[in-house]
Amino acid sequence: MRLNGMKMSDKMIISEDEYVIMKEWMRKYIDEKCIFRQGDNWEIDCREDKSFMAAKRNTNLLPPPLGKWYTWQFYLRRGCFDFTFNSLLSQMFIYQVERTIGHFNFQLSGLETAATPMLSAIPLVARNFGIELNSFLVKKEQKRYGIRNWIEGQIKAGVPVLIIDDLISRTSSIKQCNDLLTIPYDNIETMDYVFAIVNKYTKHAGTESYRSKDRFKGFGNTSTMYCDKIPGKKIMYLFDCDDFDLIKK
């Protein structure tokens, strides 16, 4: 397979130059296929369906308040179920972990359903690098029948857990996953790091104030920042909102 003139194989250990090429391919893919913008001609036009792009409410029983719609919204699952996207994501994840954490002595976990394809793809690609990674999925609710499990897969005892997701924001499912793992299971240790494809962790995303130095608390590395939603956790990520044209021109 070739990507912008670069030959890729499952056995390659990616270089910094190759990482840059992969990242630009991923950025374009997300910008073109994984961001809904008001006025885009997707499956539904928000000007015709007033519930399309409606902002979240505390209850599903009420319609969205008048005028409360997202002007843009990420939908990264389009990419996470794409073979090439997931393959590149996995290699970029390995590259980042190698340079940020420096080891792979952990297992992966995430909350259904966004993390599901990532939890399958990353260990498969990692194995081609000689890295063995266990992964398991955390359910949002305990099964009400059968073995009534919270977990899909197997947890390796004594191995810390790195939580991953497609997107992290102020209402992130990463925190929910962390709580579901650490509150019922007091013997599970979660890593100091979490990982997301896109960091949307600010209410000022896409604006000039979002670019403020204040969003980074002690980190000069623009792909790592502290997550005050989960005290003590640091976010590894591939992109933030300034990497994309979020407002339709």
N, C-alpha and C positions, 0 to 999 in steps of 0.2 A: 504494500500500500504506500502511496505517496501523498504527502500533505504539503502543498506549496513548494514542491521540489525536494522536500526532505523525505528520504526513505525511512520508513518505520518498520520495526520488527518487534516481536514480543520480547526478545532477549536484550533489547537495547537498554543501556543505562543513560538516561537523558542528560545532556549537557545544558548549561545555562542558555546557550543560543537556541537549542531545540525547545527548551521551556518557553522562551519568548515567542517562538513560532506557534507552539501549541496554544499559548495563552491568547494570542491574537485571533486564532481560529475560533477558540471558545468564545471570546468576547463578541465576535461578529455573529456567531450562531445565536448567542443569548439575545443580542440586540435585535436581530431580525426575527427570531422565532419564539423567544421566551419572555417577551415583554408585551403586555397589552397596553395600548394607549387609547385614550378617548379619541374616537374618530377613525381609528384603524379599521380597515375592512377585514375583520376576522370572521369567525363563524356567526357572530351576532354583532350588530351595530348598536352601541350603547345609546345612540340618539333615538332608536326605535324601541328598544327594550329598556325601560327605566330601572329594572332590577339588575341589569348588567353593570358590573364594576361598582355596585353599591358598597358603601363602607360597612365595616363590621358593627353589629349592635350587641348588646348584652343578652339579647334574647332573639330567637329565630321567629317568634310569633308576631313581631311587629315589622311593618314595612320600613325601608330606609327613610330617615328624615329628609325632607325636601332639600335638595341641593347637596346632600352628603354622598358624593361619589368619588371614587379614586380617579385621579387623572392618569395614573399609570399603575401597573401591577405586574410583578414578576410571576411567571408560571414556569418554574425551572423543571418541572416533571416532564415537560416536552423533551428536554435534553437528556434527563436522567434515564429515559427509556430508549434513547438512541445509542446504538452500538459504538459509533465513533466518538461521540461526546463522552460516554462513560469510560471508554478506553483512555482517552486523553486526560480526563478528570482524574482517573486512578493514578496515572503516571505523574501528573502534577502534584497530587497529594503525597506520593512517595518522595518526590523531590523536596517538597516543603518540609515534611517531617524530618527528612535526613538533615536538613540545614537548620531547622528550628529546635527540634527536640533532640536529635542526634542518635536515636535508637528506635527500635520497633518492639520493645518489650511491653506490649500492651495488647488488648483486644478491642474490637470496634463494636459500638452499639449506637442505636438511634431509634427514634420514635416512628411508628407507622404513620403514614405510608410513604412519605417523601424520601425517607432514608433507605427504604427497602431495596431499590436497585443499586444504590451505592454500597450497601452492605454485602451485596453479592459480587459486584464488579471489582471492588478494590482488593479483596483477598485473592481473587483469581489472577489479576494482573501482578500483584505483589509476589505471587509464587514464581512468576517468570523472572523475578529479580532475586530469587532465592530467599524470599521473606515469607515466613509462615504467620498469617494473621487469622485468629479466630474472630467470628462475628456473630452477633445475635440481635434479634429485634425485640423492642419493648412495645407492648400493646397499650393503647390508650385506655382500655378498660379490660378488666379481668374477664376471661371467658366464663360464661354462665352455665356451661355444661361440660361433660367429659372430665378432663383433668383440671379444669378451671385455672389455666395457666395465664401468667402475665407475660411470659417470655416465649418467643419462638426461637428455637435453636438451643445451644448449650452454653452456659457460663463456665469459663475455666477458673477454678478456685485459685485465689491468690494472685491473679493477674489483673493489673489495673485496667480501667476501661476508658477509652477515648471516645467521646460522644460526637457524632457527626450529623449534619443535616444539610439540606440544599440551601437554606436561607436562614439567617439569624436576624431578628429584629427585637424590638422591645417587648413583644408578646411571643417570644420564641418558644418553639416546642423543645429546644435544647434544654431549657430550664425544667420543663415538665418531665422530660426523660431523666434528667439528673435527679429530680425529686423522687420519681418512681423507682429509681435504682437504689438510692441511698437511704430513703426513709424506711421502706419495708425490709431491705436487705442491709443490715448494719455491717455486714462483713465485706461489702463491695466497695472498693476504692476507685473513685473516678480521677482521671488525670487532671493536672492543672490547666491543660489546654482543651479547647473544643475546636471543631473544624466546620466551616461552612463554605459553600461555593461563593455565595454573595453575602456580604455584610451590609445589612440595611439598618444598622443599629443606631438610628438617630431620627428624630422627628423632623430634622431639617434636611433630609436626604435630597440631593439634587440641587440644593441652593448654595449660595456663596458661603453662608454661615456653616454649612456642613464641612467645608474645607478648612475650618478653623483648627488650629493646633490643639484646641481644648478637647477635641474628640479622642486624641491620643494621650493616655495618661502614663507617661513614663516610657513610651516606646518610640524609638526613631524609625523602626521598621514598619513600612506602610502596609504590610500584610499581616501584622499582629497588633492587637490592642487588648486592653483589659475589658472585661465584661462585668459591669457593676450590677447587672441583673442576677448574676450568680457570683457572689463575692469570692475573689481569689482565682477566678478562671480567666484565662487569656484566649482570645479568639485568633485562630489561624484562618485565613480566607484567601481566595483567589482574586476576587473583585469587590469593589464597593460601588456605590451609586454613581460616583463621578466618572466611572468607566463607560457610562452609557448615556445616550440621548433619551432622557426620560420624557421630556415634554415634546409632543408632536409639533413640528414647525409648519 
